[in-house]
Amino acid sequence: MKFLQKNKIILTVAALLVGVSLIAGCGGKKEEAKAADVQGTVTASGSTALLPLLKPAQEEFQKKYAKATVTISGGGSFTGLNQVAAGSVNIGNSDVPATNEYKDKGLVDHQVAVAPFVFIVNQDVSVDNLTQQQYVDILTGKTTNWKDVGGKDQKITLIHRAKSSGSRATIAEIVLKGAPFTDNAVIQDSNGAVRSAIASTPGSIGYVDSAYADNTIKSLAYNGEKYSADAVANGKYPVYAYEHMFTKGEATGAVKAFIDYVMSKEFQETYVEKNGFVPMTKMKK
């Protein structure tokens, strides 16, 4: 009797182990199948401010999903919105929310990070800080010489973005608050081009996504507050925009997988702040 009971216990344990093994095996196959299902090409265009974040996302995503290819281009936020609305790209990247003209286009918004913007000047400019009103006066063309804002006697050259730029729209809303930009400015087609032009133009000023601010130029404080991720999160530094990845309809397949990866804890905690952005989770509502 004891022998039969012992055998029964052994058989039961063996059956349980086989069951666990089968479940584990099925789970592994499910993960592989999921990875295998993510395939095809994802196309995205728009915000150049978002490029420093999406480039590492593209690289890491393609390592994770070998059958998927992601292509990303700039052109400005409104270019991204127009192209995704027309169906010519899968994702439209934008520094600004979709305006009323896109309401009937079926666009779905995915907020993926916060992009702070900084005002930058050529390294020969002696000013380190400007008030909001001083920025307004320069951007509208009222102030045209650095001596009028505490600098040396030197002409101010404004270098910034075209009307299709979300960066420009952000500055217009947050800093200018409806006042018009001066037409007396040099226009560039990307954040990188603005930085390069300012680095080589004495007396120049402009604005870029903070990820583009490096030692080739000088970053200015805003109302006495220097940019930092903590200053943005705590509400002390107000010049920023939520970054959007718009899709036409709900995202599916590789497009959904790419957006999910950008929004994942793994990517947000490892890459977002390191690349000059503020993670969504860090913002204090």
N, C-alpha and C positions, 0 to 999 in steps of 0.2 A: 504493500500500500504506500509506504514511504517512498519506495522507488518510483512508483507511478506518479506520485505528487511531485517528486523532484524533477522527473522528465517533463511533466506538465509545465512547471515553472521555467525550465530551460527553453522549452518550445515557445512559451509566451514571450520571454525576453528576446529570443531570436526573432520572433515575428515583429516585435516592436522596433528592434534595430533595423530590420529590413525596411519597415515602414518609414522610419526616420531617414534612412539612406535614400529611399525613393523620393521623399519629399524634398530633401536637400538637392538631389539630382535634378528634379523638376524645376526647383528654384533657380539653379545655375543655368539651365537651358533657357529659362524665361528671360534671365538677364541678357544672355547672349542673343536671343531672338530680338529683344528690345533694341540692343545696339545695332543688330543687323538691319532692323526696320528703319533706322535713321539713315537715309541715303538720299542722294540727289543734290541739287544746287540751290543754295539760298542766296538771293541777291538783295543788297541793301544800299541805299544812297541817302544823301542829305547832310546833316550837321557835320561840319569839320571839327567842331568842339568835341564831339563824341568819339572821333577816330582814335585818340590815344587809349581809350578804354576798349573799343571794339576790336582793335588789332590783336591784343593779347587774347581776347575772347575767341576770336577767329582761330588763332593758332592752337589754343588749348582744346577747343571744341573739335577741331579736325583731327587732333591726336586721339581724342576720346572716341570719335566716330569716323573711322577711316573711310567709310563709303559716302561721306558728306563733304561737300565743298561750299565754302562761304566766300562770296566776293563782296567787297565793301568799297564804295566810292563816296566822295564828298559832294560839293556843289551847293551847299547851303540848305538850311532847314526847309524852306519853302519849295526848293527843288525836290527834296525827299518827299514832302507831302503831295506835291503834284504828281510825282512818278508813281507813288504807291496808290494814289487815288485812280490813276489811269490804268493801273495793273501792269506797268512796265517793270516794276521791282516788287519783291515780296515784302520788304520792310522799308518804311520811310522814317529816317532818323531825324529828330527835331528837338531844338532847344525850347520850342514854344508849343503850347496846346494847339490843336486844330481849330482854326477860326470858323466862323459861320458858313463860309463858302464851301466847307468840306462836310457840312452836317448831313447831307444826303448821299455821301459817298461810301457809307458803310465802314468807316474807319474805326478800328478798335485800338485803344490806347494802352500801352504797357510802359509804366514809369520804371526806369531801371537804375537811375542814379541821380545825384545832384551835381551840377557843374557850376563851380564858382568862376566868376570872371574877374580879372584884375586889369587895372590900367597900367600900361607900361610906357616907358619913355626911353629915348636914346641915353646912353650912359653919360653923355656930356651935360645932361640937364641936372641942375643942382637942387631942384625941389624934390622932397621926399614924401610930401603929403599934400592933398588938396581936399577942400570941403566939397560937399555935394554941389553947392552953388558955384564954386570955382570950376568944377567939371562941366556944369551946365553952360557957363559962360564961354568956356573953351570950345565945347562941342557945337554950340550954336553960332560961333564966330564972333561973339561979343568981345572976348579977350583974345588977342593975337600975339602978345609978347609975354615972355616968361617973367619979365621984370614986374608985371602987374599982379603976379601971384607969388612974389617973394623970391624969384629967381634972377638970373642975370639978364642983361639987355640982349635978347635973342628972339628971333621970330619963331612962333609956334607953327609947326606943320602937323595937321591932323591926318593920320593914316588909319583907315578903318574899312568896314565891310560894305558890300552892296545891299540893296533893299531886299534881296532874296535870303539874306542871312538871319538866322535865328539869334545869333550873338548880337547883331545890331538891334533886333526887335527887343531883346532883353534889356539892353542899355537904354533904349528909347523909353521903355515902360518904367524901369526901376529908377533910373537916374534923371532922364529928361522929363519924365512924367507929362508927355504930350508936346513939349517944346520941339521945334523942328531942328534937325541937324543942319549945319551950314553946308552949302554946296561947294565951298572952297576946301576940298579935301582930296586926298589920294585914295582911290578905292582898290582894294585887293580882294582876291577870290577865296581866301582861306585864312584860318588863324595862323598857320605857318608862314604864309606870305606876308601877313601883317607884321609878324615878329621880325622876319628878315629885313623888311623895308625899314622898320624903326631902328633896327640895329645899325643900319648903314646911313641913316638920315639924321644929321645933327638937329637938335631942337624939336624932334618929332614926338608925338604922343598917339596912343591908340589903346585898344582893349583886346584881350585874348582870353580864352579859356585858361584857367590857372595851370593846366597841364603843359601849356606851351611856354610858360614863363621860365626862362633859364638865365644863365650868367652872361648872355650876349646883350641883354637889355637890363633896365632897372624897373622893378615893380614899385608902384606907389601905394601908400596907405589911403584909405577912404574915410574921411571924417575922423582921422587920427587912428583908425583901426587897420592893422595889417591883416592881410588874408591868412587864415589858417582853417583847417577843417573844423576845429573846435569852435572858432569864432562864428563860422557859418551855422553849425549845429545849435549854438547857444543864442542865435539871433543877433549877435553883435556886428556881424558883417553881412549886409543885405544884398550884395550884388551876386546873385546866383539864379540858376534856372533848373527846374526839374528836366531831366533828359527823358525823351519819349522815343519808343520804337513802335510805330504805327503799322498795323496790318489791315488789309482790306478784307473785312470779315474776321471771324475767329481764326487764329493761327492753327495750322495742322502740320503733321509730318515733321520734316527736318526744320522747317521755319519755327514751329512751336518748340522743338527741342533746343534750338539755338537761343531763343528768347528765354526759355526756362533756365538754360545754363547761365546766361548773363545775370538772371535774377536769383540764382541759387546761392545758398549760404556759402558753399565752397568758393564760388567766384567772388561774391561780394566781400567776404572777409579776407581773401587773399590778394585780390587785384585792384579793387576799386580805389581805396585810399592811396595805395602805393602809386597809382597812375594819375593822381591829382584830382580825384573826385571824392565826394562824400557819400558813403553808403546810405541807402534809404533808411536802414534801421537806426542810424545815428541821429536822424533829425528829430528834434523835439517839436511835436505838433503844437 
